[in-house]
Amino acid sequence: MMRYYLNTDPIPSYRKLSKARNYVDKTGLIQLINEMIESDNQLVLVSRPRRFGKTYAAVMLRAYYTIGYDTTPLFKGKKIFQIDPDLKNCGEFDVIYIDMVKFRARAQGRQKKLDEEAEEKGTKPVKLDWIRFLAKTLIGEVADMYGEELVADTLSDTLVNAVNKNGRQFVWICDEWDNFFREPTDDPNAKANYIELLRSLFRDKDTCTTVFAAAYMTGILPMIKMKGYSALAEFDDYTMFAPGDLAPYIGFTESEVRDLLARNPRCRITYDEMAEWYEGYSFPDAGPIFNPRSVIEAIKKNICKSYWSATDSNEQFRELVALQNDGLREDVESLLRGGEVPADDASFDNDLATLPKAGRNATIAAMVHLGYLSLSPETGYARIPNKEIRKMYVNMLQNSTESTIYRKISEADAILDATLRGDEQKVAEAFRKIHYYYADPKAGNSEATLKETIDMAYYTAERFYVRMYELPTGEGYADIVLYPKAGKAMPLMVIELKKNKAVNTGLDQIKRRRYPDRFKEYGGRQMLLVAVSYDADKLEKEHYCRIEQVQLPNL
């Protein structure tokens, strides 16, 4: 009998992973699971976004624990070997390893075969019970490996019989555990039956501790909730809201990214560029966390761009934002400007199918779990984590009904980029458009209109800057000053918008006010002096711009 799940050969898949050129050693996770095996919390559910190494971790644990294969050479020299040279528990358990995506394909293949057989016989098609099919397969594999006499009415009883006969426990590893709760299935009862199967295995403490040394499940979503409570409270959830000790294994850490760049000298990407594009997830005791897949792709192709948006998760993202419930549209606009929104997963049942009726809070929580927002554990607020994800938001808006938001965001991004590049003509033209199309015509050329025009021009600068208006300097006022946020390697900017003045007058005015002296605490940093002027008396308000770069002296 061909075995699909029980003690299947783990060597080829893990060897391929561990021999990859840009392999990152995450075997320290094994030590944490070994510690859990000896405790009361040996049931673990780790949720993280797509392409964040879920399968990688599951394949590694399968290779470490599966009996009957000599995998110790694969772990010698790795971090787990440095921590524990004896490689405790290596190759000592019967391992049930289920990839739910592959199981889905197998179930669909079985259903297709049943349909074909029914068509040939001219009978009514038989509807496959997916979960019964899974349980029956597992029972059959136990019987094939250890004897027909072990077979009982249920999977849990069959596993108890196997443990009693062999004196050896099982390790349950399930990858993409939540597949049924993220994507529709051909079996309408699959969700409920699946939860009942898990309950039959893990809910009874005596049965669970008899059968399982450990259970490790991965997914995008935490354990499903029923009536507000976890369907299987026996599992410890390690999530994007609370990753606990497993935080360093959610993605790549700062030291791992720096090591990868050092190992790839032909790659011209700097660490700061990597951080701008793919970092933004941060957890206590773990520091910055990067999207692993995107980092690897950027190194391979020697360019930073949005790699994650090419995955099927992008469509899921579009559906979430398209809900626009309870002010979500306003939240997205604020997030794109660099703002933050409150995030709480209490109202989210961890089932994407329920989101259309779940409300704004649940949708924001789902976006954190899916990686489209990153959570600050200190404040409980969420933000767009990095440039890669931000591009996904902007692209989504471009192809949606929210063309006004898209235009505001994309134009402001272009103005900020042009300012940083010193493209005076492009900045002047952008100000002309904004002043003409967006400024309130009833306000004329008032100070409020000028302020509104600058606000619209640098609408998205809050990602990098804290803005202040009419900053007192002792010799006058600046229309706007953009202070770089902590950790942002951006130039300080002073921006003046004046009417009926020559553009050089505005630049001279900035200098006369001795703004560079005012910002000595930013010593050594570049500062951009930006002056924009226009003729308020003309119908077509032609705008002019001058940008001058100043190097602030070191303190």
N, C-alpha and C positions, 0 to 999 in steps of 0.2 A: 504493500500500500504506500502510495506517495504521501509524504508528510508535508503539510503546508505551514504548520505553526509550532509543533512540539519538537524541541531539540534539533532544529534544522541547522545546517552547516553555517556558522557565523563568520568563518575565516575569510572567504573571498570578498565580501562586502566591506568588512572592517579593514582588511589589508589594503584595499583600494583607497579607502579614505586616509589611512595613516601614512601611505606612501605618496600622497599627492604633494606636489611641489610647494604649495602654500598651506600645508597642514598646520593647524593650530592645536596644540596639546591641551585638551580639556579633561584629561583623565583624573584630575583632582576631584571631579564629581563622583568618581567611584568611591573615594574615601568617605564622602558624605553619605552615600547610599549604604556603605558597609556599617556606618555608625547607626543608621536608621534600622538596619536589620536587627541590631541588638537592643532596640528600644521598642516603645509601644506605638511609635508613629512610623511604621514601615510601609504605609500606604501613601504614595506621593502622586500628586497630579501637578504637572508643570505646564502652565500655559504661557505662550509667547507668540509674537506675530509670525506670519509666513516668512520663510527664508531666513529664519533666525536659528537654524541648527537643531530643530527638534528631532529630525530623523537621524542626524549625526550622533546625537547623544543616545538615542534608543539603540542604534546599531552598535555603538561602543559597549553599552551595558550588556547587550545580548552576547557579544563576543567574550566579555569578561566572565560572565556567570555560567554559560551553557556547559553542561557536562558532556564528556565524550570527545572533546576536541582539545588538542594542545595549543592553546592560544597564548601561553606565557611568553613566547618569543616576541609577540606583538606588543607586549606591555613592558618589557625590559627596556630600560633607558628612558621611559616616559615618567611623568611627574608622579604617578601612582607608585611606581617602583622606587622612586626616591623617598616617598612618604612611607611606604610599606614594602621593603625588599622581599618579604615572604608572599606578597600578593594574596593576601587573605581572601578566602571565598572564591578565588578564581577557578572556574571549571567545576564547581561543587553543587550546582542546582539543576533540576529540570527546568527548562525555560520555555514558557509559552510566549511566543513573539507574534503579535498581530499588527500588521499595517492595515488600518481600516480602509485606506484608499484602494489598496490591492484587493482586500476582501470584497469591497463594493464591486470591483470589476469582475471578480470571480462569481459573485452572486448574480450579477447581471448576465454573465455568460451561462450560468446554470439555468436562469429563467429563459434565456433564448433557446436553449436546448429543449427545455420542457415545452415551449411553444411550438417548436418544430416537430416534436414527437406527437403532440396533440393534433397538429395540422395533418400529419401523415395518417393518423388513425381516424381522423374526422371526429375527434372528441373535444369536449370543452377544455380549454387550457387550464392547467393547474397553477395557482398563484403561489409562488415560493414564499415561505415564511423565512426571512433572512436570518433572524436570530436563532431560530430552531435549526436552521441549516448550519450555522456556525457551531452551535453547541454539539450537534450530532457529529460534525467533523472532528471536533476536539475529543469527544468520547471515543470515536473510532481510532484516532491516533494513539490515545493512551492504551486502548485494547491491543492495537497492533504492536506496540512497543513492549508492553508489560503483561499482556494476557487478557483473554476474553472474560475471565472470571472476575475482573475488576469492574466490569460494566454495571452501572446502577441506573436507576430511572432518571437521575439528574446529573448534570456535569459536576456539581459540587460534591455529591456523594461518590462519584467515580474518582475524583481527585483525592478524596479522603482515603479511599481504598488503595490508591497508588502509593500514597505516603505511608500508610500502615504496612504495605508490603515491602517497600524499598527503604524505609527509614530515611527518606530524603524529601525535603520540601521543594516547592515550586517558586520560581520568580515569574511574575506576570508582567510583561512589557507590552504596552499597547500604544502604537504611534497613531496620531491623528484621531484620538479617541472620540472627538466631538463632530466627526464628519457628518453624522446623521442630523445634527442640529445646525449645520451651516448650509447644507445642500439638500434639496428634495430627493426622496428615494422612490423607487417603484413599489416599495412595501409600505403602505400607510401606517402599519403598526410597528415599524422597526424601532422608532424612538422609545415607545413605552416598553416594548419587549426587551430592548437592549438594557434599559435601566433596571428592569426586573432581573435580567441575567446577572448584572453587576451586583445587585443587592443579594442575590442568592449565593454569590461567591464571597462577598466581603462584609455584609452587614452583620451576620452572626459572628460574634467575637471568637467563640470556641472553634467554629469551623475555619474561620479565617486564619487564626494563629496556628492551627494544626496544618493547614495546607500551604500557606504562603510565608516564605521568608521575607519577601518584599513584593510590592507592586509599584510599577513606575509607568504612569500614563502621561502622554504629551498631547497637547492640542493648542488651538488658538484661544479657546474659551475655557474658563474654569468649570467646575462641576455644575451641572444644570440645577436650577432651583425649582422647587415645586411648592406653590403657595408661600413663597418667600423664604423657604428653607432649603438647604442643600439636600439634593436627592440621595446623596451618599456622604453623610457627615464624617464617616470614618476616614475619608481621604483628607490629607492636608493639602490645601491649594497653595501653590506658589505662583503668583500672578504678576502682571505688570503693575498692579496696585501695591502688592506686597510680596516681593520675590524672596525675602528672607536670606538665608545663607546661600541660596542658589543664584543670587544676583549676578555673580561673575560668570555664570554659565548661560545667561540669557543671550548674550551676544559677545562681540569682541571687546576686550578692555583696552584702555589706552596703551598699556605696555605691549599688548599683543599686536596692536596696529603699528606701533613704532618698530617692533621686531620684524613684522612683515615688510615694512618699507626698507629696513636695513638689509633684509635678505634679497631684495629686488633692486639692486643699484641702478638698473636701466630704467626703472620707473621714475619719472620726473615729478610725480605728485608729492607735495609736501604734506606733513602731518596736519598743518593748519587747514589746508584744502580738504583733506579727508574729513576733518572735524566739522567743517562748514557744511559739507554735503551729507555725511552719513552718521554723525554723532547726534547727541541731543537727548538720549535716554540716560538717566542718571539715578543711581540707587545708593542708599547709605552703605558704606564699607566696600563699595565696588567702584565708585567713581564713574567717569564717562563710559557709556556703552554704545557701541557702533553696530550698524546693520551688517552682519557678516557677509552675506551674499554680495551686497553692493561693494564692500571693500575689496573682496576678491576679484570681482569683475572689473573694478576700476584699475587695480594693479595689473590684471591680465591685458587690458586694452589700453592702459596708460592714459586714461582720461576719466575725469569725474563727470558723470551725467546721471540721469535718473534710470537706474537699472531695475528698481523694484516695480516701477509702474508698468513694466513689460509683463508682469505676472498676472495671473487671473484674479488676484486680490484687488486689482484696480477697479474691476466692474463692481465688486462688492462695495468698495469705497464710494463709487458713484451713487449706488442705491442708498447708502446710508445718508449722504449729504443731501440727496434729492428729497428726502423725507420732509425737511424744512418744518419740523414741528416745534411748537413752543419756543419760537425765537431762535431756532437753529441757524436760520439764514443770517441773522444779525451776529450770532456767535462766529460763524465762518468768516464774515467780513472783518470782525475784530481780530480774529486769529491771524488772518493774512496781513494785518497791519503790524503784527508783533505782539498782540495782546494775549491775555490768558483768560480762561473760563473755569468756573468751578466744576469739579468732577467728583462724582460719588457713585460707586457701583452697587449701592444698596438696592436701587430700584430695577436693576438689570437682572433678568432671569437666566442670562447666559444662553439664550436661544435667539438667534438672529431672525427667525421667522416671526417672533412676537414684536419686533421693533416698530413696525408701522403703527401700532397702537400703544406703544410703551412710553412715548413722550421724550422730551429733550434730554433729561438727565440720563435715561437709559442709553440713548443714542451716543451721547458724549462718552459714557463708560465703555460702550462697545468700541468706539474709535480709539480709546486708550488700549484696550485689550488687543485690537488689531494692529496697533503700532502707528496709527495715523495721528495720534496725539501722544505727547509724553507728559507724565505726571510729576509734579514737584511734591515729594513726600513731606516737605516742610510746610507747604502752604495748602496742599490739596487742590491746587489749580493745575490745569493742563494747558499746553501750548503746542504749536507745530514744532516738531523737534529739529528739523534741518532743511536744507535747501532742496534735497531730493523730494521730500514729502510735500513741501510747499509748492513745488512745480506740479505735483499731482493735483493739488487743490486748484491752482490756476488753470491747468489744462481742462479740468472738469468743468469749471465755470465757463470756459471758452466755448464748450460744446453743449452748454445748457441754456435755459431761458434767462439766466442771470447775466446777460451781456453787459448791463450797466456796471455791475460790480467788476466784471472781468476787465472792462475798459479802464475803470478807475485804477485797479490794481496794476495792470500791465503798463499803463502810462506812467504811473508813479515809479514803478520799478525802473522803467527806461530813463526817467529823469534823474533818479539817484545814481544810476550807472553812468549816465552822461556827465553828471557833476563830478563824480569820482575820477572820470577819465579826462576831465578838463575840456569837454566838447562844448564850447560856448554857444555855437550856432544851434545845436540841438536843444540845449537848455532854454535858449531864448525862444525858439519856436514852440517848445512845449508850454512855456509860460503864456505865450500868446493864445494858444488853444484853450488852456484852462481858464484864462482870464475872460475869454470871449464866450465860451460855452457853459462854464460852471458857475462863475461868480454871479451873485445876485444883482440883476440889473437895477433894481430899485435902490440899492445901496450906493450906486454910482461908483465914485472913486474914493470912498471913505476909507478910513484906517481899517475898519472891519472887513471891507472887501479885500484890501491888500493882505490882511492876515489870513482870510479864507483862501485866497489864491495860493499863498505859500503852503498852507495846510494841505490843500489838494495836490500841490506839486510834490510834496514830500510825505504823501499819505502813508506810505509803507515804510518809512524810515525808522519807525519804532522798533523794527526787528533788531536794529543795531544801535539806536540812539535814544537818549532821553532829551526831549525838547523843552526849551524855556523861551518865553516870549519877552521882548522888551527888557532884556537883562540890564540892570543898572551897572555902569562901568565907571562912574565917577565923572565921565566926560560926555555922556549921552546914552542912547539906547540902541540896542541891536534889535532888528525885527524878529529874528529867530536865531537861537544858538542850539546846535545839535551836539550833545555830549555823548561820546561813545560809551555804551554800556560796559560794565565790568567784563573782562575777558574778550572784548571785541577789538581787534587790531584795526580800527578805522581811524581816519583823520578827524580831528575836531572840525566843525564847520560853523561859520558865521555867515548868515544870508541876509542881504538887504534888498528889499523891493521898493523902488521909488518911482514917483510919477513926475513927469515934466522936468527931469534932470538928466544931464548927460551921464552915460553909464560910468564914465571915469570918476564923476563926482561921487557916486555911491561908493566906489572903491576907495577913493581918497578919504571919504568920511569914515569908513571903517578903520582906516589906518590912523586918522586923526584922533579917533576915540581910543586908540592904543589898546585894541582888543588883544593883540598878542601878549601884552604885559599882564592882562587880566587872567590869563590861563597858564601862568608859569607852573602850576601844579601838574600840568600835562607835559612837562619838560621832556624834550627829545622826540615828541610826537609831531607829525605833520598837522598843519591847520590849513583849511581851504577858506579863502575869503571870496564870497560869491556876491556879486552885485548885479541886479537886474533892474532895468529902467524902461519906461514907456511914455509916450505922449498921450496924456489923458484927453486932450482936446480933439484928437483925430478919431474918426469913426473906426477905421482899421488901426487898432492899437499895435503898432509895430514894437516889438520888444527887442532889447539888446542885453547882452550878458558879457561880463568879464569875470574870469576866475583866476585867482592868483594863489599859488602855493607858498606857504610860509613854514619854515622849520623852526619850531619852538626850541629855544635854547635849553640845554640840560640844566637841572637845578644845581 
